[in-house]
Amino acid sequence: MMELNNDLIGLTISVPSSWNVIPKESYEEYNIDKRTLFLLLTSDNKFVSFMYQCKLKEENFQNLYKDNIDNLKKEGMEVLYEGALKTSGKISQVKYAFVSINSGDKNLRLIQVFFLYNNYFINASTEVNPNINPKDILNLMDDKDVIAILKIILSIK
């Protein structure tokens, strides 16, 4: 495991050593949003991103989550499944959505995970195996990158 730190919000995450970190210096060149905290490439060549949206009070988390889901739908994504994780510790709320989008002739499925850390609303996302039924949570847990991203978030201190 390797630790990555973002000084802006004081977030430290531990990611598998087999993942590659995309350097912040290349974000502008590749038109990557400047609010991106971490951009990683997994050993299966899937991108994992952590991005903050804004500062937010905990009581407003649910409303901004719903706004994000509505925006995903407006952008042409189909929300296949939504859920929440019970947590303890620094992160009190974690909500996630599995979405599907057509990109050219390819259908992509993504997990979008939303959580609040140090009053920053954060979205982490990665591609999900398109053959997995998103309504069967046990099948979703067969996707090692989904497991990794959830473990990363749940282990934040």
Contact map, one row per residue, 1 for C-alpha under 8 A:
1110000000000111100000000000000000000000000000000000000000000000000000000000000000000000000000000000000000000000000000000000000000000000000000000000000000000
1111000000000111100000000000000000000000000000000000000000000000000000000000000000000000000000000000000000000000000000000000000000000000000000000000000000000
1111100000011110000000000000000000000000000000000000000000000000000000000000000000000000000000000000000000000000000000000000000000000000000000000000000000000
0111110000011110000000000000000000000000000000000000000000000000000000000000000000000000000000000000000000000000000000000000000000000000000000000000000000000
0011111001111000000000000000000000000000000000000000000000000000000000000000000000000000000000000000000000000000000000000000000000000000000000000000000000000
0001111111110000000000000000000000001100000000000000000000000000000000000000000000000000000000000000000000000000000000000000000000000000000000000000000000000
0000111111100000000000000000000000000000000000000000000000000000000000000000000000000000000000000000000000000000000000000000000000000000000000000000000000000
0000011111100000000000000000000000000000000000000000000000000000000000000000000000000000000000000000000000000000000000000000000000000000000000000000000000000
0000011111100000000000000000000000000000000000000000000000000000000000000000000000000000000000000000000000000000000011010000000000000000000000000000000000000
0000111111110000000000000000000000000000000000000000000000000000000000000000000000000000000000000000000000000000000001000000000000000000000000000000000000000
0000111111111000000000000000000000000000000000000000000000000000000000000000000000000000000000000000000000000000000010000000000000000000000000000000000000010
0011110001111100000000000000000000000000000000000000000000000000000000000000000000000000000000000000000000000000000000000000000000000000000000000000000000011
0011100000111110000000000000000000000000000000000000000000000000000000000000000000000000000000000000000000000000000000000000000000000000000000000000000110110
1111000000011111000000000000000000000000000000000000000000000000000000000000000000000000000000000000000000000000000000000000000000000000000000000000000100000
1111000000001111101000000000000000000000000000000000000000000000000000000000000000000000000000000000000000000000000000000000000000000000000000000001000100000
1100000000000111111000000000000000000000000000000000000000000000000000000000000000000000000000000000000000000000000000000000000000000000000000000000000000000
1100000000000011111100000000000000000000000000000000000000000000000000000000000000000000000000000000000000000000000000000000000000000000000000000000000000000
0000000000000001111100000000000000000000011000000000000000000000000000000000000000000000000000000000000000000000000000000000000000000000000000000000000000000
0000000000000011111110000000000000000001111000000000000000000000000000000000000000000000000000000000000000000000000000000000000000000000000000000000000000000
0000000000000000111111000000000000000001111000000000000000000000000000000000000000000000000000000000000000000000000000000000000000000000000000000000000000000
0000000000000000001111100000000000000111100000000000000000000000000000000000000000000000000000000000000000000000000000000000000000000000000000000000000000000
0000000000000000000111110100000000000111100000000000000000000000000000000000000000000000000000000000000000000000000000000000000000000000000000000000000000000
0000000000000000000011111110000000000010000000000000000000000000000000000000000000000000000000000000000000000000000000000000000000000000000000000000000000000
0000000000000000000001111110000000000000000000000000000000000000000000000000000000000000000000000000000000000000000000000000000000000000000000000000000000000
0000000000000000000000111111100000000000000000000000000000000000000000000000000000000000000000000000000000000000000000000000000000000000000000000000000000000
0000000000000000000001111111110000000000000000000000000000000000000000000000000000000000000000000000000000000000000000000000000000000000000000000000000000000
0000000000000000000000111111111111000000000000000000000000000000000000000000000000000000000000000000000000000000000000000000000000000000000000000000000000000
0000000000000000000000001111111111000000000000000000000000000000000000000000000000000000000000000000000000000000000000000000000000000000000000000000000000000
0000000000000000000000001111111100000000000000000000000000000000000000000000000000000000000000000000000000000000000000000000000000000000000000000000000000000
0000000000000000000000000111111100000000000000000000000000000000000000000000000000000000000000000000000000000000000000000000000000000000000000000000000000000
0000000000000000000000000011111110000000000000000000000000000000000000000000000000000000000000000000000000000000000000000000000000000000000000000000000000000
0000000000000000000000000011111111010000000000000000000000000000000000000000000000000000000000000000000000000000000000000000000000000000000000000000000000000
0000000000000000000000000011001111110000000000000000000000000000000000000000000000000000000000000000000000000000000000000000000000000000000000000000000000000
0000000000000000000000000011000111110000000000000000000000000000000000000000000000000000000000000000000000000000000000000000000000000000000000000000000000000
0000000000000000000000000000000011111000000000000011100000000000000000000000000000000000000000000000000000000000000000000000000000000000000000000000000000000
0000000000000000000000000000000111111110000000001111000000000000000000000000000000000000000000000000000000000000000000000000000000000000000000000000000000000
0000010000000000000000000000000000111110000000001111000000000000000000000000000000000000000000000000000000000000000000000000000000000000000000000000000000000
0000010000000000000011000000000000011111000000011110000000000000000000000000000000000000000000000000000000000000000000000000000000000000000000000000000000000
0000000000000000000011100000000000011111100000111100000000000000000000000000000000000000000000000000000000000000000000000000000000000000000000000000000000000
0000000000000000001111000000000000000111110000111000000000000000000000000000000000000000000000000000000000000000000000000000000000000000000000000000000000000
0000000000000000001111000000000000000011111111110000000000000000000000000000000000000000000000000000000000000000000000000000000000000000000000000000000000000
0000000000000000011100000000000000000001111111110000000000000000000000000000000000000000000000000000000000000000000000000000000000000000000000001000000000000
0000000000000000011100000000000000000000111111000000000000000000000000000000000000000000000000000000000000000000000000000000000000000000000000000000000000000
0000000000000000000000000000000000000000111111000000000000000000000000000000000000000000000000000000000000000000000000000000000000000000000000000000000000000
0000000000000000000000000000000000000000111111100000000000000000000000000000000000000000000000000000000000000000000000000000000000000000000000000000000000000
0000000000000000000000000000000000000000111111110000000000000000000000000000000000000000000000000000000000000000000000000000011000000000000000000000000000000
0000000000000000000000000000000000000011110011111000000000000000000000000000000000000000000000000000000000000000000000000000011000000000000000000000000000000
0000000000000000000000000000000000000111110001111100000000000000000000000000000000000000000000000000000000000000000000000001111000000000000000000000100000000
0000000000000000000000000000000000011111000000111110000000000000000000000000000000000000000000000000000000000000000000000011110000000000000000000000000000000
0000000000000000000000000000000000011110000000011111000000000000000000000000000000000000000000000000000000000000000000000111100000000000000000000000000000000
0000000000000000000000000000000000111100000000001111100000000000000000000000000000000000000000000000000000000000000000000111000000000000000000000000000000000
0000000000000000000000000000000000111000000000000111110000000000000000000000000000000000000000000000000000000000000000011110000000000000000000000000000000000
0000000000000000000000000000000000100000000000000011111000000000000000000000000000000000000000000000000000000000000000011110000000000000000000000000000000000
0000000000000000000000000000000000000000000000000001111100000000000000000000000000000000000000000000000000000000000000011100000000000000000000000000000000000
0000000000000000000000000000000000000000000000000000111110000000000000000000000000000000000000000000000000000000000000111000000000000000000000000000000000000
0000000000000000000000000000000000000000000000000000011111011000000000000000000000000000000000000000000000000000000100111000000000000000000000000000000000000
0000000000000000000000000000000000000000000000000000001111111000000000000000000000000000000000000000000000000000000000100000000000000000000000000000000000000
0000000000000000000000000000000000000000000000000000000111111000000000000000000000000000000000000000000000000000000100100000000000000000000000000000000000000
0000000000000000000000000000000000000000000000000000000011111100000000000000000000000000000000000000000000000000000000000000000000000000000000000000000000000
0000000000000000000000000000000000000000000000000000000111111111000000000000000000000000000000000000000000000000000000000000000000000000000000000000000000000
0000000000000000000000000000000000000000000000000000000111111111100000000000000000000000000000000000000000000000000100001000000000000000000000000000000000000
0000000000000000000000000000000000000000000000000000000000111111110000000000000000000000000000000000000000000000000000000000000000000000000000000000000000000
0000000000000000000000000000000000000000000000000000000000011111111000000000000000000000000000000000000000000000000000000000000000000000000000000000000000000
0000000000000000000000000000000000000000000000000000000000011111111100000000000000000000000000000000000000000000000000000000000000000000000000000000000000000
0000000000000000000000000000000000000000000000000000000000001111111110000000000000000000000000100000000000000000010000000000000000000000000000000000000000000
0000000000000000000000000000000000000000000000000000000000000111111111000000000000000000000000000000000000000000000000000000000000000000000000000000000000000
0000000000000000000000000000000000000000000000000000000000000011111111100000000000000000000000000000000000000000000000000000000000000000000000000000000000000
0000000000000000000000000000000000000000000000000000000000000001111111110000000000000000000000000000000000000000000000000000000000000000000000000000000000000
0000000000000000000000000000000000000000000000000000000000000000111111111000001000000000000000001000000000000000000000000000000000000000000000000000000000000
0000000000000000000000000000000000000000000000000000000000000000011111111100000000000000000000000000000000000000000000000000000000000000000000000000000000000
0000000000000000000000000000000000000000000000000000000000000000001111111110000000000000000000000000000000000000000000000000000000000000000000000000000000000
0000000000000000000000000000000000000000000000000000000000000000000111111111111000000000000000000000000000000000000000000000000000000000000000000000000000000
0000000000000000000000000000000000000000000000000000000000000000000011111111111000000000000000000000000000000000000000000000000000000000000000000000000000000
0000000000000000000000000000000000000000000000000000000000000000000001111111100000000000000000000000000000000000000000000000000000000000000000000000000000000
0000000000000000000000000000000000000000000000000000000000000000000000111111100000000000000000000000000000000000000000000000000000000000000000000000000000000
0000000000000000000000000000000000000000000000000000000000000000000000011111110000000000000000000000100000000000000000000000000000000000000000000000000000000
0000000000000000000000000000000000000000000000000000000000000000000000011111111000000000000000000011110000000000000000000000000000000000000000000000000000000
0000000000000000000000000000000000000000000000000000000000000000000000011001111100000000000000000011100000000000000000000000000000000000000000000000000000000
0000000000000000000000000000000000000000000000000000000000000000000010011000111111000000000000001111000000000000000000000000000000000000000000000000000000000
0000000000000000000000000000000000000000000000000000000000000000000000000000011111000000000000001111000000000000000000000000000000000110000000000000000000000
0000000000000000000000000000000000000000000000000000000000000000000000000000001111100000000000001110000000000000000000000000000000000110000000000000000000000
0000000000000000000000000000000000000000000000000000000000000000000000000000001111110000000000111100000000000000000000000000000000000000000000000000000000000
0000000000000000000000000000000000000000000000000000000000000000000000000000000011111000000000111000000000000000000000000000000000000000000000000000000000000
0000000000000000000000000000000000000000000000000000000000000000000000000000000001111100000011110000000000000000000000000000000000000000000000000000000000000
0000000000000000000000000000000000000000000000000000000000000000000000000000000000111110000011100000000000000000000000000000000000000000000000000000000000000
0000000000000000000000000000000000000000000000000000000000000000000000000000000000011111000111000000000000000000000000000000000000000000000000000000000000000
0000000000000000000000000000000000000000000000000000000000000000000000000000000000001111101111000000000000000000000000000000000000000000000000000000000001000
0000000000000000000000000000000000000000000000000000000000000000000000000000000000000111111100000000000000000000000000000000000000000000000000000000000000000
0000000000000000000000000000000000000000000000000000000000000000000000000000000000000011111100000000000000000000000000000000000000000000000000000000000000001
0000000000000000000000000000000000000000000000000000000000000000000000000000000000000001111100000000000000000000000010000000000000000000000000000000000000011
0000000000000000000000000000000000000000000000000000000000000000000000000000000000000011111111000000000000000000001110000000000000000000000000000000000001011
0000000000000000000000000000000000000000000000000000000000000000000000000000000000000111111111000000000000000000000100000000000000000000000000000000000000000
0000000000000000000000000000000000000000000000000000000000000000000000000000000000011110001111100000000000000000001100000000000000000000000000000000000000000
0000000000000000000000000000000000000000000000000000000000000000000000000000000000011110001111110000000000000000111100000000000000000000000000000000000000000
0000000000000000000000000000000000000000000000000000000000000000100000000000000001111000000011111000000000000000111000000000000000000000000000000000000000000
0000000000000000000000000000000000000000000000000000000000000000000000000000000001110000000001111100000000000011110000000000000000000000000000000000000000000
0000000000000000000000000000000000000000000000000000000000000000000010000000001111100000000000111110000000000011100000000000000000000000000000000000000000000
0000000000000000000000000000000000000000000000000000000000000000000000000000001111000000000000011111000000001111000000000000000000000100000000000000000000000
0000000000000000000000000000000000000000000000000000000000000000000000000000111110000000000000001111100000001111000000000000000000000000000000000000000000000
0000000000000000000000000000000000000000000000000000000000000000000000000000111100000000000000000111110000111100000000000000000000000000000000000000000000000
0000000000000000000000000000000000000000000000000000000000000000000000000001110000000000000000000011111000111000000000000000000000000000000000000000000000000
0000000000000000000000000000000000000000000000000000000000000000000000000000100000000000000000000001111111110000000000000000000000000000000000000000000000000
0000000000000000000000000000000000000000000000000000000000000000000000000000000000000000000000000000111111110000000000000000000000000000000000000000000000000
0000000000000000000000000000000000000000000000000000000000000000000000000000000000000000000000000000011111100000000000000000000000000000000000000000000000000
0000000000000000000000000000000000000000000000000000000000000000000000000000000000000000000000000000011111100000000000000000000000000000000000000000000000000
0000000000000000000000000000000000000000000000000000000000000000000000000000000000000000000000000000011111110000000000000000000000000000000000000000000000000
0000000000000000000000000000000000000000000000000000000000000000000000000000000000000000000000000001111111111000000000000000000001000000000000000000000000000
0000000000000000000000000000000000000000000000000000000000000000000000000000000000000000000000000001111001111100000000000000001101000000000000000000000000000
0000000000000000000000000000000000000000000000000000000000000000000000000000000000000000000000000111100000111110000000000000001111000000000000000000000000000
0000000000000000000000000000000000000000000000000000000000000000000000000000000000000000000000000111000000011111000000000000111100000000000000000000000000000
0000000000000000000000000000000000000000000000000000000000000000000000000000000000000000000000011110000000001111100000000000111100000000000000000100000000000
0000000000000000000000000000000000000000000000000000000000000000000000000000000000000000000000011110000000000111110000000011110000000000000000000000000000000
0000000000000000000000000000000000000000000000000000000000000000000000000000000000000000000001111000000000000011111000000011100000000000000000000000000000000
0000000000000000000000000000000000000000000000000000000000000000100000000000000000000000000001110000000000000001111100001111000000000000000000000000000000000
0000000000000000000000000000000000000000000000000000000000000000000000000000000000000000001011100000000000000000111110001110000000000000000000000000000000000
0000000000000000000000000000000000000000000000000000000101001000000000000000000000000000001111000000000000000000011111111100000000000000000000000000000000000
0000000010100000000000000000000000000000000000000000000000000000000000000000000000000000011000000000000000000000001111111100000000000000000000000000000000000
0000000011000000000000000000000000000000000000000000000000000000000000000000000000000000000000000000000000000000000111110000000000000000000000000000000000000
0000000000000000000000000000000000000000000000000000001111000000000000000000000000000000000000000000000000000000000111111000000000000000000000000000000000000
0000000010000000000000000000000000000000000000000001111100000000000000000000000000000000000000000000000000000000000111111100000000000000000000000000000000000
0000000000000000000000000000000000000000000000000001111100001000000000000000000000000000000000000000000000000000011110111110000000000000000000000000000000000
0000000000000000000000000000000000000000000000000111110000000000000000000000000000000000000000000000000000000000011110011111000000000000000000000000000000000
0000000000000000000000000000000000000000000000001111100000000000000000000000000000000000000000000000000000000001111000001111100000000000000000000000000000000
0000000000000000000000000000000000000000000000011110000000000000000000000000000000000000000000000000000000000001110000000111110000000000000000000000100000000
0000000000000000000000000000000000000000000000011100000000000000000000000000000000000000000000000000000000000111100000000011111000000000000000000000000000000
0000000000000000000000000000000000000000000001111000000000000000000000000000000000000000000000000000000000000111000000000001111100000000000000001100000000000
0000000000000000000000000000000000000000000001110000000000000000000000000000000000000000000000000000000000011110000000000000111110000000000000000000000000000
0000000000000000000000000000000000000000000000000000000000000000000000000000000000000000000000000000000000011110000000000000011111010000000000101100000000000
0000000000000000000000000000000000000000000000000000000000000000000000000000000000000000000000000000000000001000000000000000001111110000000000100000000000000
0000000000000000000000000000000000000000000000000000000000000000000000000000000000000000000000000000000000111000000000000000000111111000000000000000000000000
0000000000000000000000000000000000000000000000000000000000000000000000000000000000000000000000000000000000000000000000000000000011111000000000000000000000000
0000000000000000000000000000000000000000000000000000000000000000000000000000000000000000000000000000000000000000000000000000000111111100001100000000000000000
0000000000000000000000000000000000000000000000000000000000000000000000000000000000000000000000000000000000000000000000000000000001111111001100000000000000000
0000000000000000000000000000000000000000000000000000000000000000000000000000000110000000000000000100000000000000000000000000000000011111101100000000000000000
0000000000000000000000000000000000000000000000000000000000000000000000000000000110000000000000000000000000000000000000000000000000001111100000000000000000000
0000000000000000000000000000000000000000000000000000000000000000000000000000000000000000000000000000000000000000000000000000000000001111111100000000000000000
0000000000000000000000000000000000000000000000000000000000000000000000000000000000000000000000000000000000000000000000000000000000000111111110000000000000000
0000000000000000000000000000000000000000000000000000000000000000000000000000000000000000000000000000000000000000000000000000000000000001111111000000000000000
0000000000000000000000000000000000000000000000000000000000000000000000000000000000000000000000000000000000000000000000000000000000011101111111100000000000000
0000000000000000000000000000000000000000000000000000000000000000000000000000000000000000000000000000000000000000000000000000000000011101111111100100000000000
0000000000000000000000000000000000000000000000000000000000000000000000000000000000000000000000000000000000000000000000000000000000000000111111110110000000000
0000000000000000000000000000000000000000000000000000000000000000000000000000000000000000000000000000000000000000000000000000000000000000011111110010000000000
0000000000000000000000000000000000000000000000000000000000000000000000000000000000000000000000000000000000000000000000000000000110000000001111111110000000000
0000000000000000000000000000000000000000000000000000000000000000000000000000000000000000000000000000000000000000000000000000000000000000000011111111000000000
0000000000000000000000000000000000000000010000000000000000000000000000000000000000000000000000000000000000000000000000000000010100000000000000111111100000000
0000000000000000000000000000000000000000000000000000000000000000000000000000000000000000000000000000000000000010000000000000010100000000000110111111110000000
0000000000000000000000000000000000000000000000000000000000000000000000000000000000000000000000000000000000000000000000000000000000000000000011111111111000000
0000000000000010000000000000000000000000000000000000000000000000000000000000000000000000000000000000000000000000000000000000000000000000000000011111111100000
0000000000000000000000000000000000000000000000010000000000000000000000000000000000000000000000000000000000000000000000000001000000000000000000001111111110000
0000000000000000000000000000000000000000000000000000000000000000000000000000000000000000000000000000000000000000000000000000000000000000000000000111111111000
0000000000000000000000000000000000000000000000000000000000000000000000000000000000000000000000000000000000000000000000000000000000000000000000000011111111100
0000000000001110000000000000000000000000000000000000000000000000000000000000000000000000000000000000000000000000000000000000000000000000000000000001111111110
0000000000001000000000000000000000000000000000000000000000000000000000000000000000000000000000000000000000000000000000000000000000000000000000000000111111110
0000000000000000000000000000000000000000000000000000000000000000000000000000000000000010001000000000000000000000000000000000000000000000000000000000011111110
0000000000001000000000000000000000000000000000000000000000000000000000000000000000000000000000000000000000000000000000000000000000000000000000000000001111111
0000000000111000000000000000000000000000000000000000000000000000000000000000000000000000011000000000000000000000000000000000000000000000000000000000000111111
0000000000010000000000000000000000000000000000000000000000000000000000000000000000000000111000000000000000000000000000000000000000000000000000000000000000111
